[in-house]
């Protein structure tokens, strides 16, 4: 089971890459790298949902992507820091972590 959460984590990291790539790509090479990141992130997400509940895996995936993108934009690309953004990211991460914590193996296998 942990292997599949690892796939979601890696997929989320690739999501950060392609979201930032959509904004900052400027030539054929950077656009191709963005395309590869899109493919890898979606492929890993699909693989992970073979054993994980789709809704929870997708929520974790998008939480990683959203929070990672916002943080990286502030740290690397000069996006203005706002305390409200940071607090909302913390709230998002808590919600995603909570979803993962309450998901049981029975839920992942389609049980009630």
C-alpha positions, 0 to 999 in steps of 0.5 A, a space after each residue: 500500500 505504501 508503494 502506491 502512496 509513494 507513486 502519488 507523491 512522485 506524481 504530485 512532484 511532477 505536477 509541480 513541474 508541469 504547472 510551473 512549466 506551463 508558465 515558464 516554458 520558453 522554447 521547444 526543450 522546455 515545452 517538451 519537458 513540460 509535456 513529459 512531466 504531464 504524462 509522467 504525473 498522470 501515468 503515476 496517478 493512474 497507476 496509484 489508483 489501482 490500489 488506492 481510492 481515486 478520490 483520496 489519491 486525487 485530493 492528495 495529488 492536487 494538494 501536493 501540486 497546489 501547495 508545492 507550486 505556490 511555495 516554489 513560485 514564492 521561493 524561486 520565481 519572486 511571487 509576493 509572499 502573503 501570510 494568507 497564502 501560507 495559512 491557506 496552504 497549511 489548511 490545504 495540507 492538513 485537509 489532505 493529510 486528514 483524508 489520507 489518515 482516515 482512508 483505510 485499506 478496506 476503503 482502498 479495496 472498494 469496501 464499505 
